[in-house]
Structure formats: structure tokens, C-alpha cells
Amino acid sequence: MSDNAPANPNPPAAGPTATATRLIPQKPKLDHLPPFKVLLHNDDVNTPEHVIDTIIEVTTIQKQRAVELMLEAHRTGVALVMVTHKEAAEHFHDQFKSKSLTVTIEPA
């Protein structure tokens, strides 16, 4: 640029320029939802085999862990099956209930 160049008649404005941003609603992240316990209770109605089979059927829990949970519920009256978010806990509650097992959920 030479010293003889004309000055810009429209200099840029000083400071940042505001732009509108569109907010997109997002689903809450599952790891940020309040945790709930899924508790299996002992009963005098269901056989140990039925309890084990149901745990395996409605969850991703493997047989050895299902046996441990059944025994814990049998010996102590209750076993912690899992901790998950409320919606999933309610789903598992309904699944166990449909198989005649006594399960409760509560905040962790």
C-alpha cells in the first residue's frame, strides 16, 4: 500500500459481531440421570430355577451372577440386581413382575 491510498470510507465496526444461534434440544445423557436401584426380593412362591432363568431372560446378566443374586435374595431377603436410570429401572420392574418375581426400585 502506498502512502497516497485513499482512506476506507466505511471502516469495519469495532468489537465482535453478534450472530443468532439456533438451539437444538438434546436428549439428556443417560449417565447424568439420577440412578435407581433394582432390588430383587425373596419370596416363597418361585423356584430358584425360575428366578435364575428370569434374571437371565430380562437382563444381560450371565448365569453365574444370576445364581449369586438368587442366593443373596434367598439368604438375606433382598439382592441388588442393578443400578440404572429411572426409566430403565421401571422397565426391569415391569419385566420381572410379568414373570411373578417381586422387584422394587428406589433411588440409589
N, C-alpha and C positions, 0 to 999 in steps of 0.2 A: 504494500500500500504506500502510496506517496503522501507527502505532507499536504498536497493540494487536493486530496479526495474530499468530496462534499460530505458533510455530517449526515448521518442517517436521520431523516425527518421523523421516523417512528421507532424510537429505541425500544428494545424489549422491556417489559414490565419487570420490576424488581420483585424478588421473592417467589415462592413456589406457586404453582397454578393448581387450583382445586379441581378435582375430577370426581364425577359421581361414580360410586362403586355399587354394583348390584350384589346384594347379599343373597346367597343361595342357602336355604335352610338345609341343615345336615342332620342326619340321624345321630342320636347320642352314641358315643362309643361304648361298647359293652364293658370295657374294663373301667369305665367311670360310673357305672350304675351301682347303686347300693347292693351289697352282697346279701344273699339269703341262704340259710341252711336248709337242706332237705334231710329230714330225720325219719328213719325207719323205726317203728315201734314193734315190740314183741306182741304176739297175740297167741291165743290158744286154738285158733281155727286153722291156720295154714300150715302145711307140712314144710319142713326145712327145704325139701327139693323144690317146692313151688316158689318159695321165697327166693332161692338162688336163681332159678330159671327166670323169674320175673325181673330180678335185678339185671341179669344179662340181657334180657329181651328189650327192656325200656331204656337202658343206658349203654354206654360204651365200656362199662366195667367188665373186666375179664373174670373167668370162673373162680380163680383162687381168691381174688379180692371179694367177690360176691359171697363166697363161703365165709370169709372173715367177717363181713358185715352181718350176715345172718347169725353167726355165733355171738358176735358182740351184742346184737339186739336181744338174742335169746338169754344171754348171761346177765346183761345189765339193764335190759328193758328198752334200750334205745341205741341206735347207731347212726353216726353222721355219714350219710351216703355221699353228699357233695355240697359244695358252696358255689352258688351261681347267682345270676341276676334274677329279680323277682318273676319276670315273665316266664323264664325257663323253669324256675322252681315251681311255679303254678302248673306248668305243663307236666313236669315229672310227677307232681302230686296227683294230678288227674289220671295219668297213666298207671301209677301204682294203685290208685283207688279202683280203677276199672278192672284190676286183677285181684281185688279183695284184700289188698295189703293196707295196713294203717301207716300212713305217712303224714307228717306235718311239716309246715315250713315256718321259719321265723327269721327275723333279721339277724345277720351274723355279727 
